[in-house]
Amino acid sequence: SMFMISFGVIMLASLLLLVVLVGASHSSPAAQTPDQRPTKDPPIATNGKRFPWDSMRLPKTITPVHYDLSIHPNLTSLDFTGVVSIELDVHEDTSVVILHAKQLQISNVLLVTPEGTKPLQVLEYPPSHQLALLSDSALKKGVKYEVQLEFAANLSESFHGFYRSSYHTTSGELRTVASTQFEATYARGAFPCFDEPAFKANYTLRIIREPRHITISNMPKVKTVEVQGGLLEDHFDTTVKMSTYLVAYIVSDFLSVSKITKHGVKISVYAVPEKIEQTTFALDAAVKLLDFYDDYFDIPYPLPKQDLAAIPDFQSGAMENWGLTTYRETALLFDPQKSSASDKLGITKIIAHELAHQWFGNLVTMEWWDDLWLNEGFAKFMEFISVDATYPELQVDDVFLDKCFEAMEVDSLSSTHPISTSVENPAQIQEMFDDVSYDKGACILNMLRDYLSPTVFEIGIIRYLKRFSYQNTVNSNLWESVCCKTDLMWVFCLNTQKWFSEAELDIKGIMDTWTLQEGFPLVTVEVRGREVRLSQERYLKTDDPSLTDGFLWQIPLTYRTSSSTTIHRFLLTAKSDVLYLPEEVEWVKFNVDMSGYYMVHYAGDGWSPIIKLLQHNHTAVSSNDRASLIHNIFQLVSVGKVRLDTALDLSLYLSKETEIMAVTQGFGELVPLYKLMEKRDMTVLENQMKSFIVDLFRRLIDRQEWTDSGSVSERMLRSYLLLFACVRNYAPCLTKATQLFQQWKDSDGEMSLPVDVSMAVFVIGVRTPEGWDFLLEKYRQSCSSSPSHLLIFFVCLFRMMEESLRGEVMKTQDLPGVVISISKNPHGYKLAWDFLQANWEKLIEKFELGSTSVSRMVTDVTNQYSTREMLDEMRGFFNSLTEETGSEMRCIQQAYQTVEDNIRWMDTNLPLLKAWLDKQHHRATHEEF
């Protein structure tokens, strides 16, 4: 549950705003036995002896049953000691136990047998983070053994493992917190363990602390005893059977608030003392959402409590540790005075995501990280199902489509990967936490739900969860559960008016085409009277057409026509097919509401009736349909299927658009055009494009009030529009924002600004030295965790990148966001690129190879370049890296391909853009006279 929440949810509207703000951007199931092919050189342990195992994956000869874990962290010396006893199941006679440990000092390793206790020889092999415990006599199959290891280490300086976090009180006192983040492969850095998700076991924890601290873990505390030196030892109840990456414990001075759900589960929210007042919303949301899941899944939440803890330093957005979910402060804390409507939506979705994981991921866990999407795609999907049911006023459906658009952006590159992808080493595993696993996973589940009907889909996933509780699964287990062809299933199909042939109920056959092959299809539609010709191909941004060969999807098509509101369905399983309409129609729209993960091209003159419809009666189709038409037509320009001027003609209808998804998608396609120009010397055309966008949305901008009134979607749209208008120097906005900033400054920041418009006000106020100094001082004084409040200071933060890396004024966790924001500024993009190169080794040490923080910095800092010179500069730097410093990361290939696509786009479309804008200007001038 890692990055997507941080970058995709917390910043839901905010990062979209920042694009404008700062200058407004297969695999088979996991093998049952590890790959034991001999390596070129046999692995050598640290003592020079041959290490007896040569695979990154652990052998299946021994599995853990129970861990007895005692931890003693010292928050003054910033280190910890511990001892772990692991009860083992031996499946084959063996004299070696292979398990994981990373950067731990290991001592006093013992084997406890029915005959007694004896020491074991220890070999360490750091490249695989593995220990080999050697016995002079074989461990016998079926006999119960324990291994006991003592260990010591420093608290991690990164955001992974057992790591140090800190915060300052309002009086300036520095306080330290010790917290865990074990997903995906970091439990091994906190204690020796079998650190793979299929090695599920029970855990009994004891943690030693000072009296001034508290400890929390996955399970409730059962007792506290005094130990030597005036210290206390907290004993926790034994966990349910679970994976290592879900173990969690925190030592802190946090306070908490609690409530009991209607199912009797105690919910508590923990935060630093000075922010405990900001926990009210999260507590209520967690109670409501856990009760919803308890009922929806028809499986009681199996633990007596669920804690939610806001951690001062946290790399991603949140983590689903069973019974103790952890969050970045901005992902959990809500200040009614300073947090925006999008903040409330973002926080609710994050809590919904982590609580969904208590079933999808924790109760039923993927066998191996190649099927991570079974965790993350489901949790992302369930955000929308649960929030729509529990908080309908948050209008979460208005933003779901954006997840599919984000996934398609990555999935349209040849460097993408299948949802289910073979991975082995930790960096490859980290890279799986991306838009494909999360967002594409959610979108194909939404497509399946729409295809089967919500009722049939729900029955299937409940069957999946019940059948595989406390177990590990692969892709096929899900499809077997969902498509079970029982009489009961057929009855429900009838009740929901859903009829399926045998072929159509081959859910595995359908869904394997979406999970085991990369990319997604483009469906081309050609209407000839009543005859509709259909064909499919892979949509791919490339100049190498051979890369699109050999791909075939089973596509659950939906469509509606001008003659009725009925949604028609057709399963396209071949490269091409034909369907017949009952009568000729004025227009046909495929992929209704874009519930399917595919794009549509209307061949011949097929776009003309669509454009005519939007210009004269755009509400005849839904706002999601309109957003998908905008998205599809501009993406088709990138692959030469549609001329740019045709796409721009369609965009003209946006002058009448009022719905958030369609408006923001319009911005999302038009703003990047001038963002490309900002990185090149083409001021005249750039300004023409900027003026066109302002004029296009002028009517909607003028309608916005400078208040916090309206629905959540209306408020989010207001924030977006007024911020854009101010950055683009639209006179009425400049006047109002300047006036409000001066009033706020004159009140020494005491005046309450409407939250929705505060970003627009601050972006204008920060333009003067006095305004900048005043805002920076207010930031230093602030105790708020509102993302919108923090993002004020991403406006002009060139000088803050170094500060962020040091973590003194601004926390290091915020650095990726700062760097990316600066990279969007026409005057700062080179600073961000230079900073990334100069600080590369520090960044990958702090944020870890393959992490989304690093990947997003690479792709987002470079994705607005469109010259061969910058592409050469990128290649020069990335080619200088070694595998150890990240040269094999997928994000580098993604960055190259995005810039190559930008270059092709500019070469092809700049003359068309100029001619079209000139024509619009001439038409507007002519109309004035």
N, C-alpha and C positions, 0 to 999 in steps of 0.2 A: 504494500500500500504505500509505496514510497513516493517517487517524484511527482506522479501525475497530480496528486492532490496539491502539492506545493505550487507547481507551475500552471496546472490546468484549472484548479478550482479556487484556491485562495486568490489568485490573480484573475479570477473569472472575467470581471470587467476591467480590472485595473491595468493588467498588462496590455489589453486591447487599447486602453486609454493611453498608455505610455507610448505606444507606437506613434500616436498622434502627439502626445505631450512633449516628447523631447525632440521634436522636429518633424513631428509629423507634418511593422512586419508580421523440405517438409521433413517432416521428421516423423519416424516411426515412434511408437511408445517407448518409454525408457527401457533399456535392456535389463533383463533380470540378473545378468552377471556382468561385471565390469569388463571393459576392454583391456585385455592383458597382453596386447601385442608388445613384443620387446621394443624398447626404445633404442635409439642409436647407441647411446652410452648408458650402461646400467646406473640406476640412481645410487649415489654415494652419500651416506649419512655424515653429519657434522664431525664425527670422530674418525672418518676415513674408511669405515667399514661399509660393505655393500648393504644398501637398504633393501629389505625383503619384499617390497611391493612397488610396482612400477606404473600404477594407474592413478589418475586424479580421483577416481571414484573408489570408495571403500569396498573391500570384499564383503560378501554376504554370509560368510562363514560364522560370524558372531553378530548378534544384535543386542542392544541394551534393553533392559526391562525397567530399571528404576535407577534414578540418580539421587544420591544423598549429598547435597551440596551446601558447604559452609563457606561464607565469604566474609572477610574482614577488610573493608575499605578504610583508608585513612585520608580524610578530606583536608588534612593539613599538609602531609608529605606527598599527597596526590598519588598514592600507590595502593595496592591491595594484595592480600594473601588469601589463600583458601585451601580447602581440601575437598576432594570429591571421591565418593565411593559409588561405583557403577556395577549394578547387578547385571550379569550377562546370561544370555541364552546361547549355547554353543550348538550349531547346526551340523558341523563337520569337525572331526578331530583335527586339532591344530596346535602348534606350539607358539603361535604369534598372534597378538592382538593389534590390529591397525586401527587407529583413531586419529582425530584432529587435535592440533594445538598450534596456535600462532603467537609467536613472540611471548611465550610464557617460560619462566624458569621452573623446570620440573624437578622435583626431588621426592625421595622416599616412596618409590613406587612398589606397591605390594600386591600379591595375588592371594586372595582369601579362598581357600578350598575346603571341602568337607574334612580334609585331613589336617588342616592348619593353615598358617600364614607364611609366605616366603617372599623374598624380594625378587623383582624382575629386572632384567637388563633393559635399558631404554636406548633406542636409536631415534635420532631426529632427522627429518628431511624437510627443511624449510620451503623449498620450491613448491611442494604440494601441501604444506601446512600439516604434515603428518608425523605421528609418533608410531614406532613399532615397539611393543612390549614383548620381550622374548622370554619364554619359559623353558627351563631345562627338561621339562616333561610335558607331554601333550595334555591339552585341555580336552576332555572327553565329551563327545556328543551327548546331550541330554542331562549333563551334570551341571548344577548351579555353581557359578563362581562369582566372585567380586574382584574388581581391580580398584585399588585405592591410590590416588596421586595427590601429592601436595604441590602447590604452584604459587607463583608470585609474579607480579607485573606492575608496571606503571599504569595509572589511568590513561586511557587513550587521549591523544591531543586532536584526534579527528572527530568525526561525528558518529563513529561506529564502534562496536564492541561495548566494553564498559568504559564510558568516557566522562570526562570532566565538563561540566557546564557551570556558568557563573552569571551573576547579575549584581547590579548595584542597587542598594536601597535609595530612597529619596534623600537620605542624609549622606550618601556617598560611600557607605560601607560595602565592600566587596564580599559577597557570599558565594559559597561553592556548593554545587549539587553534583552527585554522581548518578548517572543514568545509563540505561542500556539501549542499544539498537543492534539487534542480531540478524535481521534479514539483510542479505541473503546468507552470507557465509562468515558472519562475525561472532557467533557464539564461541567459536574456537579460540578467539582472542581473549575471552573472559574465563573460560574453564575448559579443560580437556573433555572432549565429547565426540560422539559420532554425528558430525555436523552435516547431515543430509536429511531432507524432509521425510523420507520413507522410514527412517530409524526413530519411530515414535516410542516414547517411554513416559513414565510418571516421574515427577520431580518433587522432592521434599527439600525446602530451602531453610537455611538459618543465616541470618545476617547480623554481624556485630556492629554496634554504632555507639556514638556518644549520646548522653542524655538529651543534648540540645537538638538532636535530629530525630526524624521519624523515618521508618522504612515502609515501603509498600512493594508488593509483588503480585504475581498472578492470582494467588489465593489469599483468603483472609488470614490474618495473624491469629494463632491459637494461644500463644503465651509469650511472655518476655521474662528472661532470667538475668540476674546480675552475674557478670564474669569479672575476671581480674582487671585491675586498673580503673575501677569505677565505670566500666563500660557495660552496656546492655546487649543482650542477644535476643533478637526476635525470631520466633519459630513460626513458620507458615505451614498451613495445611497442605497435604499432598495434592498435586495437580491431577487432572484427568490425563489420559494418554495423549501426548502431543509432540510436535516437532521441536527441535532445538531452537529454531529461529523465532519461536513464539515465547520463549522464556524471557521474563523481564523482572527487574528490580531497580528501585530508586532509593537513594539516601538523600534527604533534603530537610529543609525547614518549612516545607509547604504547609498551607492550611487547606481545609476541605469543607465542602458543603455536600449534603446527602439527601436522597429521597428513596422511597421504596416503590417499585413498579407494581402494577396490579397483579403480576405473577409472582410477587414476593422477592424480587431481586433488588439488592441494595445498590443504588447508583451513587457514586461519589465523584465530584470534580475537584482536582487538586491544582493549586497554583501558588506562586510566590505570595507572601502575605499581603503585599500592597496592591495586588490585582485580584484578590479573592472576590471583590464586589463585581467583577466582570464575568463571573462564572454562572450567573443565574440562567441566562438563555441556554447555555450548553447543557446544564443539568436538566431543565425541562425537556429539551429536545431529545436527550439521550433516553429519558424515561419513556417518552412517547414512541420513539423509534424502536427501542428494544421490545416494547410491548407489541408493536406492529409485527416485527419479525417473528416473535414467539407465536403469534397467531397465524401469520401468512405461511410459514414453513411447517406448521403443525408439529414442531419439535421443540420442547421446552429448552430454553437456554440452560446449559447444564451446570453452571457455576453459581455459587450463592451471591456473588457480587460482580460488579463491573465498574472499574475505576477509569476515569479519564484524566490524564495529567498533562498540564501545559508546561513544556520544558523550555527554559530560557534560550538554550542553544540547540537547534534541531535542523538537520540538513533538508529533509524532505518535508512533506506536509503533515503526515501522521503515520502511525504504525499500529497494526491490529493485535498486538500481544494479547493472548487470551486472558481476559479478566482485568487487564491493565493496558488499555490503549493509550498511546502517547501522541502528543501533538506539538507542533510549533505553536507558540503563543497566539500568533495571528490566526491560526486555524481553529482556535477553541474559545478565545476570550472575546466578549462582545461588550462594547461600551455604548450604551444607548445615546450618549451625547455626541459621540464622535464616529461611530461605525455606520457605514452606509447600508442601503438595501442590498447591494451586491455582497457586502460582508456577511450579512445575515444568511443569505442564500448559500454562500460559499461555506460558512461554518456548518450549516445544517447538512449540506451534501457531504462534507468530510466526515461528520459524525455518522451519518447514514452509511457511508462507505465502510468505515472501520467496524461498525456493528454488524453489517452484512457479512463481513469476514468471519465473525464468530461462528457462522455456519459454513459459508463458502471460503475455505482456506484453513480454518482451525479445526472444525468438526470433520470435514472432508477435505483432504489436502492432495495436491497434485503429487504424483510419484516422483517426479524430477522437474527441475526448473524449465525444461523444454515446453512443459504445459502450464507455465505460470499463468497464462490467460484464464485457466479454469478458476484461479483465485481472483485475478485482477479484472478481467473482463466482466465476470459476474458481479463483483463488488461495485464496479463503475455502473453497470446496468441497473443494479438494485438501488443505487442512489436515486435514480429517477422514479422508479416504481414506488419506493417508500416515501420519498418527500412529496410526491404528488398526492399520495393517500393521506399523509399526516399533516402536511402544511400546504394545502391547495392554494392558499393566498400567495405563496412564494413563486407560483407560476413556473415551476422548474422545467416543464415541457417546452417552454419558450427558448431554452438554451441547449436542449439535447442535440439538435442537429449540428451545432458547432463542433461537437465531439467527432462526428463523422467527417466533417470537413477537415479537421485537424489530422485525423488518421489518414485520409486520402492524400494529404500533402506529403506525408512521408511515404505512403504506400504507392505513390506514382513514380518513385525513383527506382532505378534498377538495383540500388543498394538496400532496398527493403528486405524483409524476411517473412517467411510464413508465420502465421500466428503460433504454430507449433514448430519449433526450430531446435535442432541439436545444439546443445551448449555443454561445455565441460569445465573450463576454468573460471575462477571468480569474476574476472573482468567480463567475460562473455555472459555470465549469469547476470551481472549488473546491467548489461546492455539490454536485457529482456524487459526491463522496467521502462517501457517506452509507449508511444502512442499506439503501436500495433497491438501490444498485449492488453492495454487498458481500453482505448477508445474504439479501435476496430473490433476488439472482443465484444464490447458493449453493443456496438452497432449490428454485428451479425446475430447476436442474441435477440435484439429488438426485431430484426428481420424474421427470425424464426418464430418469435412470439406472434408477430403479425400474421405469419403464414399459417400457423397451427390454431390460432386464437388464444387469447390470454388464459382461458380456463384450461385448455388442453396442455398448454405450456407449463402452467403452474403445477398441474398434476404430475407432469414429467419430472420437474426439478425437485418436487417434494419426494418422489420415488427415489431419485438419485441420492438425495441427502440421507434418507432413511436407510437405503441399501448399503451405503458406504460410510456410515458414521464411524469415526475414529480410525478410518482406513485411508489409503492413498489410491488415487485414481489416475487414469489416462483418458485421453479424448473419447475413445470408443465407449467407455463406461457411461459417459453422459448421453451419447446418442442412443445407446441401448435402453436407457431409462426413459428418455423422452419419447421414443417412437414405439414403445411396447404396444403391439397390435392386439390388444385384448378386446373382448366385447364391451368392457367398460369404456375403453377409449372410443370405440365406435359410437357408443351412446352419447358420449359428450360431444363428439364431432357433430352428431345429428342435432343435439340440443343447441349447439352454436351455429347451426346451419352450415357446417363445414363438411364437404364430401371430398374424399381422397381416393384415388386409385392406388393399387399396390405400389406402382412406381413412385407416386407422389408421397407415399408414406415411408419410403426408404430414406429416412432422415440422415442416417450415417452417410449414404451415398451422396446426398445433397450437401451436407455440411462438411464432409471431407474436402470438397472442392474449395471451400472457403477457409479451412484451417490448415490444410497440408500443402497448399500452393500459395505462393506470394502474390501480391497485387490484387487488382479487382477489375471487373469487366466494364467496358463501354458498350452499351447496347445501342445499335443504330436502327432507327425506325424510319421506314419509308411508307407513307400512306398513298395508295392509289385507289381512289374511290372507296369501296368497302374493304378492299384488300390491304392488310398491313404486313409489310415484309420486315422481318426482324433478323438481325445478325449480331454476333458478339465478338469482341476482340479484347485483348488486354489494353487497358489505358496506361500508357507509359511515356513519361517525358524523356525522350531519347532521340538521337539521330541515327540509331542503329535498329532498323526495323526487325532484324532477326531475333531480337530479344523479346518480341511479342509473340513469337511462334510457339505452338504447342500448348497453349493455355485454353482450358474449357471449363466453364462453371455451369452448375445447375442453378438457374436464376428464378426465384419466385417473383415474376413480374406482376405488377399491379398497374391498372390504368383506368382513367375515366375520360369521358368525352363530353362534348357540348350538349349532347342530347339527354343526359340524365346525371343524377348525382351518385349512381351506383358505382361501387368499386369492383372492377372486373379483375380476374386473376388468370394467369397463364404461366405454366412452368416451362421455361426455355432450357432445354437440355442439350440441344444441338448447336452447331456453329451458326446455322440459320434456320428459320422456320417462317411460316405464314399463319396469320390468324385473320378471321373475317368479322367485320362489324355488321350488326343487323341492318344498318342504314349508313348512308354517307353522313359525315359530320363536319362541322366547321373547324374543330380542333380536337386533338387527343393529347392528353398529358399522361406520360408514363411515370412510374415510381411515385405513386400517390403519397403525398406528405414526406417523400424521400424516406419511406420506411425500409427500403432496400439499400444495400451497400453497393450501389453501382451508379454509373452516370449514363445519361441518355443524350444521344445526338439525333436531331430530326433532319434527315437527309433531304436533298433536293431543295425545294422552297419551304421545307417543313417548319423553319423557325419563323417565317413571316406571319402565319396565323397566331402563333404564340405571342409575338411582339405586338400584334394588333390587339389581341385580347388584353394584354397588360396595359396598353395605352388607353383602352376605352372602357374596360370593365375588370380591373385587376382583382377585385374581391370575388370574382367567379371561381377562383381557385384559392386554396388556403395560404396563409402566410408562409408555412413550411414549403409548400409547392413553389411559391414565388422565390423564396430564398434559394431553393435547389435549382431553379431555372437560372438565376443570376450566377450561382456557383458553376453550374455545368457549362454555360455558354462561354464564360471567360476562361475556364480550364480548357475548353475545346480550342480556343484561340492558340493556346500554348503548344498544341500538337497539330496545328494547321488544318483542323477540321472546319473551323469557322473563321471568317474574316473579323478582324478587330472592329471594323466599323459596324458590323452587324451586332456584335456584343454591346458596343456603345449605344447603338440605337435602342436596344432593349433597356439599357440602364436609364434612359430618359423618363421611363414611367415612374422612377423613384421619386420624382418631384411630388407625387401624390401618395407615396407610401408612408405609413405611420407605425407599422408593427416592428418590434425590436429585431427579430431574427432577419427579416428581409432588409431592413435599414443597415444593420451592422454588416450583413454580407455584402451589401452594396459598397460600403466603405472598405470592406475587406478585399474587394477586387479592384477598386479604383485607387485607393491610397497607395498601395505598393507600386503603382505605375510612376507616381512622382517620387516615391522613395528611391527607386532605381535612379532617377534623374539627379536627385540630390547628391549622389556620390560621383557625379560627372559634371562637367562644365556645360550645362545646357539650361541656363537660368530662364530664358524666355519661354521655352516650351514647358518647363517645370511650373512656372507661375501661371501659365495658361491653364494647365491641368488643375492646379490648386483652385483657381478662380471658378473653373467649371464645377468642381465638387461643391464649393460653397454655394454657388448659384443653384445647383441641383437640389440642395437640402435647405435652402434659405427659408422657404415657407414653413417647414417643420421646425427649424431653429427659432424662428420668430414666434412660434406658438408656445415655446417653453417658458414656464414660470420659474423664477429664481427662488423656489421653495422646496420643501420635502413632501409635497402632496402627491397623491395618486397611487396606483398599484406598483408592485415591485418592478415589473417590466417597464412601466412608464418612468419610474424613478431612475432605473439603470440607463434607459435611453436618454433621459434628460442629462445625466452626468456626462454621457458620451458626447452628445451633440454640443453642449455648451463648452466643454473642454476643447473640442475640435474647433469650434467657431472662434474661441479666444486665441488659440494658438495660430489660427489662420488670419488673425487680425481683423475679424469681421467687426465693423465699427460699433454696432449696438452692444455687442458682447464686451468689447474693450471698455466702453464707457461704464457699463454696469459693474464689471469685475473690478475696475480701478476704484470706483466709488465704494464698493463693499470692502475691498482690501484696506483702503484708507480708514474707513470706520472701524474695522477690526484692529488695525494697528493703533489707532488713537485710543482704543479701549484697553490697550496693552494685552490684547488677545483674550479679553474677558467676554467680549460680545459673542453671542452664539450664532455662528454662521450656519445656514442650511447645509447639512452634510452633503447633499447631492451636488451642490454647486461649489463646494469648497476647493476642489481641485482646479476648476476654472479660475477661481479668484486667486489662488496661490500662484498659479503659473504666470499670471500677469504681475502680481506683486513681487515675485522673485526677480523680475527683470531689472530692478534697480538695486544698487549696492546696499542701500538702507533696508530694502525689503528682504534681500537675501540674508543679511546679518540678523534681522529681527526673526525671520523664520528659523534660522539655525539655532538661535538661542532658545526659541520655543521648543524645538525638537529636543535639545539637551534637557530641558526641564520636564518634558512630557513623560508620563507613566503609561500612556495609552498603548494598547496593542493593536489598534485598528489598522488593517492594511492600508486603507485610504490615507490615514493620518501619516503613516510611515512613508508612503509613496510621495508625499509632498516633497520630500527631500531627495527624490531621485531626479528632480527637475534639472539641477545644475551641479551634478556631483562629480565632475571631472576630478577634482582634488580629493574626493572621498574614496576613490578606489584603493589608494595606498592605505588610507585610514581603515577601510573595511578589511583589508588583508591582515592588518595588525589587530583588528577587533577592539579598538579603544573607544572611538566615538560611535561607530556603527558596527553592529555585530557581523562577524565573518559569514554567518549563515546568509546574510543579505547580499553578499558580494556578487553572486551570479546575476541577480536582478539588477544591481547597479551597473555592472559591466554591459549587460545586454541593453539596458536603457540608453546608456551613453552611446552605444554603437549605432543606435537609430538616429542620433542627432547628426545633421549634415556637417556640423563643425567638430563633432566628437568621435566620429566612427573610427578614424585612424588612431586616436588615443586608445580606444578600447582594444583594437587589434594589436597595437604595440604593447599594451599592458598584458594581454593574453600571452604573447610570445615571451616577454621579459620575465614573467612570473609563472611560467608553465609548470616547472617542477614543484614549486610551492603549492600550486593549485591542485595538482594531481595527488600530492601527499595529503592535503587537507580533505579533498572531496572524493578521492579514490577513482582509479581507472574504471571506465565504463559507466560511472554514475551519471545520472541525468544532469546533475549540476554541471559536470564537465561537458557532456554531450551538447547540452543546450547552449553553453557558452560558445562552443565551436560552431554549431550550426547557426545560431541566431546572431552572432557577431558578424558573420560573413554572408548572410543570406540576402543582403541587398547590394552586393557587388555585382557588376555586370561588365567588367573589362578583362581582357586577357592579361593585362599587366597585374591586376590584383590576383587573378587565378594563378599566375606564375609565382607571385609572392607567397601565396598560400602553399603551393606545392613545395617551394623552397624550404619553408619552415617545417611542414609536416613530414617531408621526406628526410629531414635531419633527425627525426625521432627514432628511437629504438623500440622494439616490442615492449620492453619494460617501461618505457615512457609513453606508450600509447599509440604507436604507429599502426597497430592493427584494429583500432577502434572503428566501428561502423560509421560513426558520426563524421569521420574525415571524408569518407567516400560520399556521404550524403551532402556534405558541404561542397565538394567539388561539383557534384552533379547539379546542385541547385544553381551555382554560379554559371555553369555551362548552359543551363536552361535559360538563365537571365540573359546571357550573351546572345543566344539564338533569338530570344524574344525581341531584344532591342534591335538587332540587325534586321529582323523581318518587319517589325511593327512600328518603329518610330516614324517613318514617312506617312504611314496610314493614320497614325494618331495626330500628327501635325495637320494633315489635310482635313481630318474630321473636325478637329477643334476650330480650325480656321472657318470651316463651313458653319459651325454652330455660332461662332462669333458674328459672322456676316449675317446669319439669319436673325440673331438677337438684335443686332444693330438696325437691320431693315425693319423689324417689327416695332422698334422704338419710334421710328419715323413714320 
